[in-house]
Amino acid sequence: MHHKNATFLTQVDFLYFTGIIYILLPRVNSVCRNEYTRRKYYRDDCGLTEIPQHIPAEAESVSLYDNFITHFPPGIFSHLSQCVTLSLGANLITAIKNETFSGLVVLETLGLADNMISSIESGAFYHFKFLKKLYLDRNQISALIPGVFSELKYLAVLRLSSNKLSALAHGTFNELGNLTHLLLFGNQITAIETGTFVGLSSLVNLELQQNRLSAIASDTFKGLASLQYLELQSNRLSTIASDAFSDLVTLGNLRLDGNLFSTVPSGVLSAHQSLQHLNLADNKLTVLQSGAFSFLIYLKTLNLTQNQISDIQSGAFKDLSSLTALYLARNRLSKIGNGTFRPLTRLGTLFLHENMITCIGPDAFIAQRHLSRLTLHSNKITSLAPHLFRNLPRPLRLSLSLPRSSQDRPWNCESLCWLKMEEENGTITWHISRYMAHFDEHQPKCEGGLRWDDLKCDGEGEFRRNSICAFSLRTVQRIRGQLLFVLFTFQQEI
């Protein structure tokens, strides 16, 4: 995981470097966008090095995107008292001073993304009484002065992603009671002080993925009573305090994938009955303990892909009566017991491919009357019981093979005549991946060189080797026994 985060940061630095090179190189094919009206002033990609002096005072929308502007003289925007939208992204701006934006008294959207901003003075946004959207992503910001945004009473969207922030201090987002979306992904954040988000009572979406967080302390998210989406994937998390999410009473979507959890943080999750989507993929989970997801009665999707799960204890999925999709692919499961999925009565999608499954209990899916999509390819199982899917709805989308995969073991297709008959009747169809170049690549690989299309079965679901011979395998075996008996009798008489 450490290696993955290091790779990500290298990619971010590379993007910064290539972006700077792009800005400094001559733009051979660039086309200057000149558009002037009383209400609009657009000069994008025009090679400007400073703010034009003749922007109309009546302009409501001003865009100077993708130029070479490095700084602003104090008061340069003071005459734009009617400007609502100002785009200054993709320039060479390095700092925001106190008087930079004086005069923009009705501004609602300010775009400063893709610059080289490294410092913001404490009163830089003092003039914005009605600002709703502030874009500061993809800059060089390494620290934020507590209270720097406190005058932005109406701010709804704040984007600070892909900067160089390493810590978030208490008071950083004070007075932002109307903020609904806060994007902090792609930084270098290792710690979040308690109380950092206090006062963000309207926050709905918080994105902290692709940082360097290793733990979440108590009260980290205190006061976020409206939060619905929390993204913490691709960090270094291994522990979360039991009460860290206690104030998140409306949390519906939680992403914890790409971290270092060795056990399901069940104590943290159990109090969140509102949770509908949980992602724990790409962690270090080895066992799903009994009651791991207790009380998550409204959970609809659970992603456990690419862990090291080898054991699912009885009662692991207790209370998940609303679950419709379960992803367990790329783990180390060796068997599926009869009671493993019994509580999951509404399950519609189940991914079990790329495990080490050798056997599936005959009643493994007896409670799944809504399961319509099932993947089993790239396991060690070679046959399926004829009545395994008896309670599943039809048509059933099934995956037994992955195209050109060395992980797929040949199937004993002679024992799958019942499946062949369902395929021909259209009651079972193949789960076709977008990677499959040809339609027939989804078909099971048969042992002994037998092609699935050449598999011939009689009306009773028994195997026969060609269409000319109508004898079932059972009939052939019976005739063979009779012939041997006749031969033995003949030899005795001689």
C-alpha positions as CSV (number, residue, x, y, z in Angstrom):
1,M,0.0,0.0,0.0
2,H,2.9,2.4,0.8
3,H,4.3,1.6,-2.6
4,K,1.0,2.4,-4.3
5,N,0.7,5.8,-2.6
6,A,4.2,6.6,-3.5
7,T,3.4,5.7,-7.1
8,F,0.4,8.0,-7.0
9,L,2.4,10.9,-5.7
10,T,5.0,10.4,-8.3
11,Q,2.3,10.6,-10.9
12,V,0.9,13.8,-9.4
13,D,4.4,15.4,-9.5
14,F,4.8,14.2,-13.1
15,L,1.5,15.9,-14.0
16,Y,2.7,19.1,-12.3
17,F,6.0,19.0,-14.2
18,T,4.4,18.2,-17.6
19,G,1.8,20.9,-17.0
20,I,4.5,23.5,-16.5
21,I,6.3,22.4,-19.6
22,Y,3.1,22.6,-21.5
23,I,2.5,26.1,-20.4
24,L,6.1,27.3,-21.1
25,L,6.3,25.7,-24.6
26,P,5.1,27.7,-27.6
27,R,1.5,26.7,-28.5
28,V,1.8,25.8,-32.1
29,N,-1.8,24.8,-32.6
30,S,-3.5,27.0,-30.0
31,V,-6.5,29.0,-31.0
32,C,-7.2,32.2,-29.1
33,R,-10.8,32.5,-28.0
34,N,-11.9,36.1,-28.4
35,E,-15.5,36.7,-27.5
36,Y,-16.7,40.2,-26.4
37,T,-20.2,41.3,-25.6
38,R,-21.5,43.7,-23.0
39,R,-22.1,40.8,-20.6
40,K,-19.2,38.4,-21.6
41,Y,-15.5,38.8,-21.9
42,Y,-13.6,35.7,-23.0
43,R,-9.9,35.6,-23.9
44,D,-8.9,32.0,-23.4
45,D,-5.6,30.6,-24.7
46,C,-4.5,34.0,-26.1
47,G,-0.9,34.2,-24.7
48,L,-1.8,37.0,-22.2
49,T,0.8,37.8,-19.5
50,E,-1.3,40.3,-17.6
51,I,-5.0,41.2,-16.9
52,P,-6.4,43.3,-19.8
53,Q,-7.3,46.9,-18.8
54,H,-10.3,47.2,-21.0
55,I,-12.7,44.6,-19.6
56,P,-16.2,46.1,-19.8
57,A,-17.6,47.2,-16.4
58,E,-20.9,45.5,-17.3
59,A,-19.4,42.1,-17.8
60,E,-21.1,39.3,-15.8
61,S,-18.8,36.5,-17.0
62,V,-15.0,36.9,-17.5
63,S,-12.7,34.1,-18.7
64,L,-9.0,34.4,-19.0
65,Y,-8.3,30.7,-18.9
66,D,-5.1,29.1,-20.2
67,N,-2.8,32.1,-20.5
68,F,0.5,33.2,-18.9
69,I,-0.8,35.5,-16.2
70,T,1.4,35.5,-13.1
71,H,0.0,38.2,-10.8
72,F,-2.7,40.8,-10.4
73,P,-2.1,44.5,-9.6
74,P,-4.2,45.6,-6.6
75,G,-7.7,46.8,-7.6
76,I,-7.4,45.4,-11.2
77,F,-11.0,44.0,-10.8
78,S,-12.4,46.9,-8.8
79,H,-14.7,48.1,-11.7
80,L,-16.3,44.7,-12.2
81,S,-19.1,45.1,-9.7
82,Q,-21.5,43.0,-11.8
83,C,-19.2,40.1,-12.5
84,V,-20.7,36.8,-11.4
85,T,-18.2,34.3,-12.9
86,L,-14.4,34.7,-13.1
87,S,-12.2,32.0,-14.7
88,L,-8.4,32.3,-14.2
89,G,-7.5,28.6,-14.4
90,A,-4.4,27.3,-16.2
91,N,-2.2,30.3,-15.7
92,L,1.0,30.9,-13.8
93,I,-0.4,32.6,-10.7
94,T,1.7,31.9,-7.6
95,A,-0.1,33.8,-4.8
96,I,-3.4,35.3,-3.7
97,K,-3.0,38.7,-1.9
98,N,-5.5,40.5,0.3
99,E,-6.6,43.1,-2.3
100,T,-6.4,40.9,-5.3
101,F,-10.1,40.5,-5.8
102,S,-11.4,43.8,-4.3
103,G,-14.5,45.1,-6.2
104,L,-15.9,41.7,-7.1
105,V,-18.8,42.1,-4.7
106,V,-21.4,39.8,-6.4
107,L,-19.0,37.1,-7.6
108,E,-20.5,33.6,-7.3
109,T,-17.9,31.4,-9.1
110,L,-14.1,31.8,-9.0
111,G,-11.8,29.4,-10.9
112,L,-8.2,29.3,-10.0
113,A,-7.4,25.6,-10.7
114,D,-4.3,24.5,-12.6
115,N,-2.0,27.4,-11.5
116,M,1.1,27.4,-9.3
117,I,-0.5,29.0,-6.2
118,S,1.5,28.2,-3.0
119,S,0.3,30.9,-0.6
120,I,-3.1,32.5,0.2
121,E,-3.2,35.5,2.6
122,S,-5.7,35.4,5.4
123,G,-7.9,38.2,4.0
124,A,-7.7,37.1,0.4
125,F,-11.4,36.2,0.1
126,Y,-12.7,38.9,2.4
127,H,-14.6,40.7,-0.4
128,F,-16.6,37.7,-1.5
129,K,-20.0,38.0,0.3
130,F,-21.9,35.8,-2.2
131,L,-19.2,33.3,-3.5
132,K,-20.7,29.8,-4.0
133,K,-18.0,27.9,-5.9
134,L,-14.2,28.2,-5.4
135,Y,-11.8,26.0,-7.4
136,L,-8.3,25.8,-6.1
137,D,-7.4,22.3,-7.3
138,R,-4.1,21.3,-8.9
139,N,-2.0,24.0,-7.4
140,Q,1.0,24.0,-5.0
141,I,-0.8,24.8,-1.7
142,S,1.0,23.2,1.2
143,A,-0.8,24.9,4.1
144,L,-4.0,26.8,4.9
145,I,-4.3,29.5,7.4
146,P,-7.2,28.7,9.9
147,G,-10.2,30.9,9.0
148,V,-8.9,31.8,5.5
149,F,-12.4,30.9,4.1
150,S,-14.4,32.2,7.1
151,E,-16.0,35.1,5.2
152,L,-17.4,32.9,2.5
153,K,-20.8,32.5,4.2
154,Y,-22.6,31.2,1.1
155,L,-19.8,28.9,-0.3
156,A,-21.2,25.6,-1.4
157,V,-18.3,23.9,-3.3
158,L,-14.7,24.1,-2.3
159,R,-12.1,22.2,-4.4
160,L,-8.6,21.8,-3.0
161,S,-7.7,18.5,-4.5
162,S,-4.2,17.7,-6.0
163,N,-2.3,20.1,-3.9
164,K,0.5,19.6,-1.3
165,L,-1.5,19.8,1.9
166,S,0.0,17.6,4.6
167,A,-2.3,18.5,7.6
168,L,-5.7,20.0,8.3
169,A,-5.8,22.2,11.4
170,H,-8.7,23.0,13.7
171,G,-10.6,26.1,12.3
172,T,-9.5,25.7,8.7
173,F,-13.1,25.6,7.5
174,N,-14.8,27.8,10.2
175,E,-18.0,29.5,9.4
176,L,-18.7,27.5,6.2
177,G,-22.2,26.5,7.2
178,N,-23.5,26.3,3.6
179,L,-20.7,24.2,2.2
180,T,-22.0,21.0,0.6
181,H,-19.0,19.6,-1.3
182,L,-15.4,19.6,0.0
183,L,-12.7,18.0,-2.2
184,L,-9.3,17.3,-0.6
185,F,-8.2,14.2,-2.5
186,G,-4.7,13.8,-4.0
187,N,-2.9,15.7,-1.3
188,Q,-0.3,14.5,1.2
189,I,-2.5,14.7,4.3
190,T,-1.2,12.5,7.2
191,A,-3.3,14.0,10.0
192,I,-6.6,15.7,10.6
193,E,-7.0,17.6,13.9
194,T,-10.1,17.0,16.0
195,G,-12.6,19.7,15.2
196,T,-11.3,20.5,11.7
197,F,-14.8,20.0,10.2
198,V,-16.8,21.5,13.0
199,G,-19.5,23.8,11.7
200,L,-19.9,22.2,8.3
201,S,-23.5,21.3,9.1
202,S,-24.6,21.2,5.5
203,L,-21.7,19.1,4.1
204,V,-22.9,16.3,1.9
205,N,-19.8,15.1,0.1
206,L,-16.3,14.8,1.6
207,E,-13.4,13.4,-0.5
208,L,-10.2,12.5,1.3
209,Q,-9.0,9.7,-0.9
210,Q,-5.4,9.4,-2.2
211,N,-3.8,10.9,0.9
212,R,-1.5,9.4,3.6
213,L,-3.9,8.9,6.4
214,S,-3.1,5.9,8.7
215,A,-5.7,6.4,11.4
216,I,-9.0,8.2,12.0
217,A,-9.3,9.6,15.6
218,S,-12.3,10.1,17.7
219,D,-14.5,13.1,16.7
220,T,-12.6,13.6,13.4
221,F,-15.9,14.1,11.7
222,K,-17.8,15.7,14.5
223,G,-20.7,17.8,13.5
224,L,-21.1,16.4,10.0
225,A,-24.8,15.5,10.5
226,S,-25.7,15.9,6.8
227,L,-22.8,14.0,5.3
228,Q,-23.9,11.3,2.8
229,Y,-20.7,10.5,0.9
230,L,-17.3,9.9,2.6
231,E,-14.4,8.8,0.4
232,L,-11.3,7.5,2.3
233,Q,-10.0,5.1,-0.3
234,S,-6.3,4.8,-1.3
235,N,-4.9,5.9,2.1
236,R,-2.9,3.9,4.6
237,L,-5.7,3.3,7.1
238,S,-5.5,0.4,9.4
239,T,-7.5,1.7,12.4
240,I,-10.6,3.8,13.0
241,A,-11.7,4.9,16.4
242,S,-15.0,3.3,17.4
243,D,-16.8,6.7,17.7
244,A,-15.1,8.4,14.7
245,F,-18.3,8.2,12.7
246,S,-20.8,8.7,15.5
247,D,-22.1,12.0,14.2
248,L,-22.5,10.7,10.6
249,V,-26.2,9.9,11.0
250,T,-27.1,10.3,7.3
251,L,-24.0,8.5,5.9
252,G,-25.1,6.4,2.9
253,N,-21.8,5.8,0.9
254,L,-18.5,4.9,2.5
255,R,-15.3,4.0,0.6
256,L,-12.5,2.4,2.5
257,D,-11.0,0.5,-0.4
258,G,-7.2,0.5,-1.0
259,N,-6.2,0.6,2.6
260,L,-4.5,-1.7,5.2
261,F,-7.5,-3.1,7.2
262,S,-6.9,-6.6,8.4
263,T,-10.3,-7.0,10.0
264,V,-13.6,-5.4,9.2
265,P,-14.0,-2.3,11.5
266,S,-17.4,-3.6,12.6
267,G,-17.6,-1.5,15.8
268,V,-17.4,1.6,13.6
269,L,-19.9,0.5,11.1
270,S,-22.6,-1.1,13.3
271,A,-24.1,2.2,14.4
272,H,-24.8,3.4,10.9
273,Q,-28.1,1.9,9.8
274,S,-28.3,4.5,7.1
275,L,-25.3,3.1,5.2
276,Q,-26.3,1.7,1.8
277,H,-23.0,1.3,-0.1
278,L,-19.7,0.0,1.6
279,N,-16.5,-0.6,-0.3
280,L,-13.7,-2.5,1.5
281,A,-12.0,-3.8,-1.6
282,D,-8.2,-4.1,-1.8
283,N,-7.4,-4.4,1.9
284,K,-5.8,-7.1,4.0
285,L,-8.9,-8.9,5.2
286,T,-8.4,-12.6,5.8
287,V,-11.6,-13.6,7.8
288,L,-15.1,-12.3,7.8
289,Q,-16.0,-12.7,11.4
290,S,-19.5,-13.5,12.7
291,G,-21.5,-10.3,13.0
292,A,-19.0,-8.3,10.9
293,F,-21.8,-6.3,9.3
294,S,-24.3,-6.3,12.1
295,F,-27.2,-3.8,12.1
296,L,-26.5,-2.6,8.5
297,I,-30.0,-3.4,7.6
298,Y,-30.2,-1.0,4.7
299,L,-26.9,-1.9,3.1
300,K,-27.4,-2.6,-0.7
301,T,-23.9,-3.1,-2.0
302,L,-20.8,-4.6,-0.3
303,N,-17.5,-4.7,-2.2
304,L,-14.9,-7.1,-0.7
305,T,-12.9,-7.7,-3.9
306,Q,-9.1,-8.3,-3.8
307,N,-8.6,-9.1,-0.2
308,Q,-7.1,-12.3,1.3
309,I,-10.4,-13.7,2.6
310,S,-10.2,-17.5,3.1
311,D,-12.9,-17.9,5.7
312,I,-16.5,-16.6,6.1
313,Q,-17.7,-17.4,9.5
314,S,-21.3,-18.3,10.2
315,G,-23.3,-15.2,10.8
316,A,-20.9,-12.9,8.9
317,F,-23.7,-11.6,6.7
318,K,-26.3,-11.5,9.5
319,D,-28.7,-8.5,9.2
320,L,-27.9,-7.8,5.5
321,S,-31.4,-8.6,4.4
322,S,-31.4,-5.6,2.0
323,L,-28.1,-6.5,0.2
324,T,-28.5,-6.7,-3.5
325,A,-24.9,-6.9,-4.7
326,L,-21.9,-8.7,-3.1
327,Y,-18.4,-8.7,-4.6
328,L,-16.1,-11.4,-3.3
329,A,-13.9,-11.9,-6.3
330,R,-10.1,-12.2,-6.1
331,N,-9.9,-13.7,-2.6
332,R,-8.8,-17.1,-1.3
333,L,-12.1,-18.8,-0.7
334,S,-11.9,-22.6,-1.1
335,K,-15.4,-23.6,-0.4
336,I,-18.9,-22.2,-0.3
337,G,-21.0,-23.8,2.5
338,N,-24.8,-24.3,2.4
339,G,-25.5,-21.5,5.0
340,T,-22.9,-18.9,3.8
341,F,-25.3,-16.7,1.9
342,R,-28.6,-17.8,3.6
343,P,-29.3,-14.3,5.2
344,L,-28.9,-12.6,1.8
345,T,-32.5,-13.1,0.6
346,R,-32.5,-10.1,-1.8
347,L,-29.1,-10.7,-3.4
348,G,-29.2,-10.1,-7.2
349,T,-25.5,-10.0,-8.1
350,L,-22.7,-12.2,-6.7
351,F,-19.1,-12.2,-7.9
352,L,-17.0,-15.2,-6.8
353,H,-14.5,-15.4,-9.6
354,E,-10.7,-15.7,-9.1
355,N,-10.8,-17.5,-5.8
356,M,-9.7,-21.1,-5.0
357,I,-13.1,-22.7,-4.8
358,T,-13.1,-26.5,-5.1
359,C,-16.6,-27.2,-3.9
360,I,-20.0,-25.5,-3.5
361,G,-22.6,-26.9,-1.2
362,P,-25.8,-28.2,-3.0
363,D,-27.9,-25.7,-1.0
364,A,-25.5,-22.8,-1.2
365,F,-27.9,-20.7,-3.1
366,I,-31.2,-22.0,-1.8
367,A,-32.3,-18.7,-0.3
368,Q,-31.3,-16.6,-3.3
369,R,-34.6,-16.2,-5.2
370,H,-33.5,-12.9,-6.8
371,L,-29.9,-13.8,-7.8
372,S,-29.7,-13.2,-11.6
373,R,-25.9,-12.6,-12.1
374,L,-23.2,-15.0,-10.8
375,T,-19.5,-15.3,-11.7
376,L,-17.5,-18.4,-10.9
377,H,-14.7,-18.4,-13.5
378,S,-11.1,-18.8,-12.6
379,N,-11.6,-21.2,-9.6
380,K,-10.6,-24.8,-9.0
381,I,-14.1,-26.2,-9.3
382,T,-14.7,-28.5,-12.3
383,S,-18.4,-29.5,-11.9
384,L,-21.7,-28.2,-10.6
385,A,-24.5,-30.1,-9.0
386,P,-27.5,-30.3,-11.3
387,H,-29.9,-28.7,-8.7
388,L,-27.5,-26.0,-7.5
389,F,-29.4,-23.2,-9.1
390,R,-32.9,-24.7,-8.6
391,N,-34.2,-21.6,-6.7
392,L,-32.5,-19.0,-8.8
393,P,-34.7,-16.9,-11.2
394,R,-34.4,-17.3,-14.9
395,P,-32.8,-16.2,-17.1
396,L,-29.7,-16.5,-15.0
397,R,-26.5,-14.8,-16.2
398,L,-23.6,-17.1,-15.4
399,S,-19.8,-16.9,-15.9
400,L,-17.7,-20.1,-15.8
401,S,-14.7,-19.1,-18.0
402,L,-12.6,-16.0,-18.7
403,P,-11.2,-15.5,-22.2
404,R,-7.6,-16.7,-22.6
405,S,-7.1,-17.1,-18.8
406,S,-4.5,-19.5,-17.6
407,Q,-6.3,-19.5,-14.3
408,D,-9.4,-21.3,-15.7
409,R,-9.4,-25.1,-15.1
410,P,-11.1,-27.3,-17.6
411,W,-14.6,-28.3,-16.7
412,N,-16.0,-31.8,-16.7
413,C,-18.5,-30.8,-19.4
414,E,-20.0,-34.3,-19.6
415,S,-21.5,-33.7,-16.2
416,L,-23.0,-30.3,-17.3
417,C,-25.5,-31.5,-19.8
418,W,-28.2,-30.0,-17.6
419,L,-26.5,-26.6,-18.0
420,K,-26.2,-27.2,-21.8
421,M,-29.9,-27.8,-22.0
422,E,-30.7,-24.6,-20.1
423,E,-28.4,-22.7,-22.3
424,E,-30.2,-24.0,-25.4
425,N,-33.6,-23.2,-23.8
426,G,-32.4,-19.6,-23.0
427,T,-33.0,-20.0,-19.2
428,I,-29.3,-19.6,-18.5
429,T,-27.2,-17.1,-20.5
430,W,-23.5,-16.2,-20.2
431,H,-22.2,-13.2,-18.3
432,I,-20.2,-11.6,-21.2
433,S,-17.4,-9.3,-20.2
434,R,-16.6,-6.2,-22.3
435,Y,-13.1,-7.7,-22.8
436,M,-14.5,-10.6,-24.7
437,A,-13.7,-10.2,-28.4
438,H,-15.8,-13.1,-29.6
439,F,-19.1,-14.3,-28.4
440,D,-18.0,-17.9,-27.9
441,E,-15.2,-16.9,-25.5
442,H,-17.6,-17.0,-22.6
443,Q,-18.2,-20.7,-22.9
444,P,-16.8,-23.2,-20.4
445,K,-13.5,-24.8,-21.3
446,C,-14.0,-28.5,-21.4
447,E,-11.4,-31.2,-20.4
448,G,-10.2,-33.8,-22.9
449,G,-10.3,-31.4,-25.8
450,L,-14.1,-31.4,-26.0
451,R,-15.6,-28.2,-27.3
452,W,-18.7,-26.8,-25.5
453,D,-20.5,-26.4,-28.8
454,D,-19.8,-30.1,-29.6
455,L,-21.3,-31.3,-26.3
456,K,-24.4,-33.4,-27.2
457,C,-27.0,-34.4,-24.6
458,D,-30.1,-36.4,-24.8
459,G,-33.5,-35.4,-23.6
460,E,-32.8,-36.6,-20.1
461,G,-29.8,-34.4,-19.7
462,E,-27.3,-37.2,-20.2
463,F,-24.1,-36.9,-22.3
464,R,-23.8,-38.4,-25.8
465,R,-20.7,-38.0,-27.9
466,N,-22.3,-37.3,-31.3
467,S,-25.6,-36.6,-32.9
468,I,-25.7,-39.9,-34.9
469,C,-25.7,-42.1,-31.8
470,A,-28.7,-41.4,-29.7
471,F,-27.6,-43.6,-26.8
472,S,-27.0,-41.9,-23.5
473,L,-23.9,-42.7,-21.5
474,R,-25.9,-44.7,-19.1
475,T,-27.3,-46.8,-22.0
476,V,-23.8,-47.4,-23.4
477,Q,-22.6,-48.5,-20.0
478,R,-25.5,-50.9,-19.6
479,I,-24.9,-52.5,-23.1
480,R,-21.2,-52.8,-22.3
481,G,-22.0,-54.7,-19.1
482,Q,-24.3,-57.0,-21.0
483,L,-21.7,-57.7,-23.6
484,L,-19.1,-58.5,-21.0
485,F,-21.5,-60.9,-19.3
486,V,-22.2,-62.7,-22.6
487,L,-18.5,-63.0,-23.4
488,F,-17.8,-64.4,-19.9
489,T,-20.6,-66.9,-20.2
490,F,-19.4,-68.0,-23.7
491,Q,-15.9,-68.5,-22.3
492,Q,-17.2,-70.7,-19.5
493,E,-19.2,-72.9,-21.9
494,I,-16.0,-73.4,-24.0
